[in-house]
Amino acid sequence: MQQYIWHIIPFLSLSMVALAIVFTLGIIWRVEMKLDWAYKVFFVSLVFLFLGKVIDFFTTAKAWMIAGQAVDLLFSIFLLSGIWMMRDLFRQIDGEK
């Protein structure tokens, strides 16, 4: 059983990220223009997270692992950008800017 748990956990993580992508697409279609850009950036970051997890789940070759690390870096960049955009939007709503 323990040998299978290490295959189940990454698959569950991959499934949750795929679900987050679906939910984010649903939000993008329902929000205003300013939120729309932030959620598009979040969507791109989730796609990179998904790709990184797919690479980690299915590959053992060193070249693909390096590609997975590059995709993880892109995920981090886009996630930080989305958070920054949301922060600026909420600061503008609160009247700080």
Stockholm file with secondary structure:
# STOCKHOLM 1.0

chainA/1-97         MQQYIWHIIPFLSLSMVALAIVFTLGIIWRVEMKLDWAYKVFFVSLVFLFLGKVIDFFTTAKAWMIAGQAVDLLFSIFLLSGIWMMRDLFRQIDGEK
#=GR chainA/1-97 SS CHHHHHHHHHHHHHHHHHHHHHHHHHHHTTSCHHHHHHHHHHHHHHHHHHHHHHHHHHCCCHHHHHHHHHHHHHHHHHHHHHHHHHHHHHHHHHTCC
#=GC SS_cons        CHHHHHHHHHHHHHHHHHHHHHHHHHHHTTSCHHHHHHHHHHHHHHHHHHHHHHHHHHCCCHHHHHHHHHHHHHHHHHHHHHHHHHHHHHHHHHTCC
//
